[in-house]
């Protein structure tokens, strides 16, 4: 998820949902270890963590929960993409430029989404280079790790922002029309790709309301 606009959901996951799951599996001697990609990182440090580092963290998980609102999130620098050796993640070199970490993470998790996007991407490699990269991908596993076994895709209803105070609207809404379109398209493509995957459970347009800001800088859900 993007960070600021999902603080309440994250708090609920860490303080209610995960402890409840842990209680359910205690008898099986299973330890539930939550991993949040940006945990303990400042905004600047989070930008330094390139896509491959994020993919590696996702691959450590048995279950990944994707929370999608209306914000698109930070975009990695083009240099952080081009500096990745093609043999490690060939599709990144064919994917459209200036896409957010959120989109790249979902694209890595959902092969159908990235294949659809690469079909309309800006061409930066010759056909011979693309063939060589694909052949290399077949010879060795991508980054030597695989996506997690299960995904949970949760998309919050757009109606959430109705009760958000004007001075906080920027936290939950896109900064401009361009990123608003990108996020709407990403939500649609993620839902479409998820519908064809057997390891994905979806919670589309889940309903909640902004119930007010709290003293600790968070917000409450209704």
Buried (B, 14 or more C-beta within 10 A) or exposed (E): BBBBBBBBBBBEBEEEBBEEBBEEEEEEEEEBEBEBBBEEBEEEEBBEBBBBEBBEBBBEBEEBBBBBBBBBBBBBEEEBBEEBEBBBBBBBBBBBEBBBBBBBBBBBBBBBBBEBBBEEBEEBBEEEBBEBBEEBBEEEEBBEEEBBEBBBBBBBBBEBBEEBEEEBEEBBBBEEEEBBEBBBEBBEBBBEBBEEBEEBEBEBEEEEBBEEBEEEEEBEBE
